[in-house]
């Protein structure tokens, strides 16, 4: 079971890199990106 979990985490890591890039995921930075799209709608 341990090997299965390691494979799961590795696949999750690869999917995250594909979707979010290799940069740091910061809640404040993510919030700013989502707020920028709301500002342009006004």
C-alpha positions as CSV (number, residue, x, y, z in Angstrom):
1,X,0.0,0.0,0.0
2,X,2.9,2.4,0.7
3,X,4.1,2.1,-2.9
4,X,0.6,2.8,-4.2
5,X,0.4,6.0,-2.1
6,X,3.9,7.1,-3.3
7,X,2.8,6.6,-6.9
8,X,-0.4,8.6,-6.2
9,X,1.5,11.5,-4.8
10,X,4.0,11.5,-7.7
11,X,1.1,11.7,-10.2
12,X,-0.5,14.4,-8.2
13,X,2.7,16.4,-8.2
14,X,3.0,16.0,-12.0
15,X,-0.5,17.2,-12.5
16,X,0.0,20.2,-10.2
17,X,3.2,21.2,-12.1
18,X,1.3,20.9,-15.4
19,X,-1.7,23.0,-14.2
20,X,0.1,25.6,-11.9
21,X,3.7,25.6,-13.1
22,X,6.7,25.1,-10.8
23,X,6.4,28.3,-8.9
24,X,5.3,28.7,-5.3
25,X,1.6,28.6,-4.7
26,X,0.9,31.5,-2.4
27,X,-2.7,32.2,-1.3
28,X,-2.1,36.0,-1.5
29,X,-0.7,35.7,-5.0
30,X,-3.6,33.5,-6.1
31,X,-6.0,35.9,-4.6
32,X,-4.5,38.9,-6.5
33,X,-4.7,37.0,-9.8
34,X,-8.4,36.3,-9.2
35,X,-9.1,39.9,-8.0
36,X,-7.5,41.3,-11.2
37,X,-10.1,39.6,-13.3
38,X,-12.9,41.1,-11.2
39,X,-11.4,44.6,-11.4
40,X,-11.5,44.6,-15.2
41,X,-15.2,43.7,-15.2
42,X,-16.2,47.0,-13.4
